[in-house]
């Protein structure tokens, strides 16, 4: 795994944990697209990404997340993950596609998640 991916994923988990706008914004380019694969569609630009991310506001004491890379190249990374929520107990399998700008920030992020049956 590249240092760039490890650093970016650590920053992603920090942003998820804190829900602070500067931590979220540090992950993405100004014109980034974040596609959560929901009916509401993609989030365009850093302002919308920060605002929509903060609407979710997961309590950091209510989840844990583990991940591993499937693909890690200079331009794109694909990771699989598992998110476990404690209350109510629920687990999700995750797939992220992260496209990187030259400066290490993400310009295109797509995520898929599916609830596991026996959470």
C-alpha positions as CSV (number, residue, x, y, z in Angstrom):
1,X,0.0,0.0,0.0
2,X,1.3,3.4,-0.9
3,X,2.0,6.0,1.7
4,X,-0.3,8.4,-0.1
5,X,-3.3,6.1,0.2
6,X,-2.6,5.3,3.8
7,X,-2.3,9.0,4.6
8,X,-5.5,9.9,2.7
9,X,-7.5,7.1,4.4
10,X,-6.2,8.2,7.8
11,X,-7.4,11.7,6.9
12,X,-10.7,10.3,5.7
13,X,-11.3,8.5,9.0
14,X,-10.3,11.7,10.9
15,X,-12.8,13.7,8.9
16,X,-15.5,11.1,9.6
17,X,-14.6,11.1,13.3
18,X,-14.6,14.9,13.8
19,X,-17.1,16.0,11.1
20,X,-15.1,19.3,11.0
21,X,-15.3,21.2,7.8
22,X,-11.5,21.8,7.5
23,X,-10.8,18.0,7.9
24,X,-13.4,17.2,5.2
25,X,-12.2,19.9,2.8
26,X,-8.6,18.8,3.1
27,X,-9.5,15.5,1.4
28,X,-10.8,17.0,-1.8
29,X,-10.0,19.4,-4.6
30,X,-12.2,22.5,-4.9
31,X,-14.0,21.0,-7.9
32,X,-14.2,17.4,-6.7
33,X,-17.2,15.2,-7.2
34,X,-18.4,12.8,-4.5
35,X,-20.8,10.2,-5.6
36,X,-22.5,8.3,-2.7
37,X,-24.5,6.2,-5.2
38,X,-27.8,7.3,-3.7
39,X,-31.0,8.6,-5.3
40,X,-30.0,12.2,-4.4
41,X,-27.1,11.9,-6.8
42,X,-23.5,13.2,-6.6
43,X,-22.2,16.1,-4.6
44,X,-20.4,18.7,-6.8
45,X,-17.6,20.9,-5.4
46,X,-16.0,21.2,-2.0
47,X,-18.8,23.4,-0.6
48,X,-21.5,20.8,-1.3
49,X,-19.3,17.9,-0.2
50,X,-18.6,19.5,3.2
51,X,-22.3,20.5,3.7
52,X,-23.7,17.1,2.7
53,X,-21.0,15.2,4.7
54,X,-21.9,17.2,7.8
55,X,-25.6,16.4,7.4
56,X,-24.8,12.7,8.1
57,X,-22.8,13.4,11.3
58,X,-22.1,9.9,12.5
59,X,-21.3,9.8,16.2
60,X,-17.6,8.8,16.4
61,X,-18.2,6.6,19.4
62,X,-20.8,4.6,17.5
63,X,-18.8,3.0,14.7
64,X,-15.6,1.4,13.7
65,X,-14.1,1.0,10.2
66,X,-11.5,-1.3,8.7
67,X,-10.3,-1.2,5.1
68,X,-7.8,-2.7,2.7
69,X,-6.6,-1.7,-0.8
70,X,-7.6,-3.7,-3.9
71,X,-6.0,-1.3,-6.4
72,X,-3.4,1.4,-5.6
73,X,-1.9,3.2,-8.5
74,X,-0.7,6.8,-9.0
75,X,-4.1,8.0,-10.2
76,X,-6.7,5.7,-8.6
77,X,-7.2,3.6,-5.5
78,X,-10.0,1.1,-4.9
79,X,-10.5,0.0,-1.3
80,X,-12.9,-2.5,0.4
81,X,-14.0,-1.7,3.8
82,X,-16.4,-2.7,6.6
83,X,-18.2,-0.3,8.8
84,X,-19.8,-1.5,12.0
85,X,-22.3,0.6,13.9
86,X,-22.8,-0.3,17.6
87,X,-26.3,1.2,18.2
88,X,-28.3,-0.1,16.6
89,X,-25.9,-2.9,15.6
90,X,-25.5,-2.8,11.9
91,X,-22.6,-3.7,9.5
92,X,-22.0,-2.5,6.0
93,X,-19.5,-3.6,3.3
94,X,-18.0,-0.7,1.5
95,X,-16.3,-0.2,-1.8
96,X,-14.5,3.2,-2.5
97,X,-13.0,4.4,-5.8
98,X,-10.7,7.3,-5.2
99,X,-9.2,9.3,-8.0
100,X,-6.3,11.5,-7.0
101,X,-5.1,14.8,-8.2
102,X,-1.3,15.4,-8.4
103,X,-1.3,17.0,-5.0
104,X,-2.7,13.9,-3.3
105,X,-6.2,15.2,-2.8
106,X,-9.2,13.4,-4.3
107,X,-11.0,14.9,-7.3
108,X,-13.5,12.1,-7.8
109,X,-14.8,9.8,-5.1
110,X,-17.5,7.1,-5.5
111,X,-18.7,4.8,-2.8
112,X,-21.0,1.8,-2.6
113,X,-22.2,0.3,0.6
114,X,-24.5,-2.6,1.3
115,X,-25.9,-3.7,4.7
116,X,-24.7,-7.1,5.8
117,X,-27.4,-9.6,6.7
118,X,-26.3,-10.9,10.1
119,X,-25.1,-7.6,11.5
